[in-house]
């Protein structure tokens, strides 16, 4: 795996874990990266893919201006409730992804000892 892919995945995971990226946006970005870097076989992404699938009808920040205020208030409540329910499983998946891809990066930098 390319080093840039590892950095993008781990940095997005860290942003999600620290609430420095909007939750659904962060999940969508991780699924995009998973697809871009051909990581469909990595089942650690499964809960993230599930969340993106479940929320594909939620408008992203760029499309919100096309919806009524009433709809946005209702959908925002649904999103908040959903995030509270699923966030722990995403934090777990992000922790595993970070550990996995940091470990891969270390092994790639020094394949004999596995360290940098």
N, C-alpha and C positions, 0 to 999 in steps of 0.2 A: 504494500500500500504506500502511496505517495505521502511524503511528510506533510505536504499542504493539507491533504485530506485528514490526517490525524489531528493537525492543529485546528482545522475548522470544526471538526466533530467535538473535540475536547473543549474548545473555547465556547461553542454553543451550549454544550452540556453545563459548563460552569455558569454561563449566563442564566440558564434556566434554573439552576440550583440556588442562585443568589437573587432570583427575581429581577435581574437586570435586563431581561427581554420579556416581552409579553408572552405568556405561556403558550397559547395556541400558535402564535407566530414562531416561537422557538421550536415547537414540535414539528411544524411544517418545514422549517429550515432543516432539521435533522433528517426528515424523510427525503427531502430534496437531495441532501448530501449523500444519504444512503443510496439513492438511485443513481446519482451522478458518478459515484465511485464504485458502482456495481457491488454493493454489499448486501444484496437481498438475502444471501445465505446466513448473514449474521442475525440470529434470532433475538439478540439483545434489543434490537430495534422494534420487535413485535408490539410491545405495549404502546410505543410511540406511534407506530403505523396505525394501530387501532384507534388511538385518540384522534389522529388526523382524519381518519375515515368517519368517525363519529361526529366530527365538527366541521365537515366540509361545507355544510350549509351556513355556518356562522360567517358573517362578512368580515373580511380583513380590514385593517385600518384604512386602506386606500379606497375601499368601496363603501364605507359607512355613510358618506354624504349622499348616497343614492337611496337611503332608507329613511322611513319616518322616525320621528323621535320616540313615538309610542312603541314601535317595533324594536328599536334599539334598546330601550329601557327593559323590555320584556326579555329580549335575547341576552342582554348583559347579565340579567339575574340568572338565567339558565346557565350561561357560561360560568359564572362565579360558582354556582352550586356544583356544576360538573367538575370544575378545576379542583375544588375542595375534596371531591371524592377520588379523583384519579392522580392528583399530584404526588402522593407517596410512591406510587408504582413508577412514575416517571423519574423521580429523584433516585430511586433504586437503579433503574435502567441507566441513567446518566452516570451514576457512580461506577457501575460495571464497565460502561463504555470508556470512561476516563481511565480506569485502571487497565483495561485491555489495550487501549491504543497508546498509552504512555509506555506500557510494558513492551509493546511491539516496536515503538520508536527506539527504546533503549537497546533492544536486541539488534535492530538494524544498524545502529551506530557502532556496536561492538558485538558481532555475532559470536565471538568466543566466550566472553564473560557475561554478556547480557547487560553490560553497564556502559555508561558514556565515558 
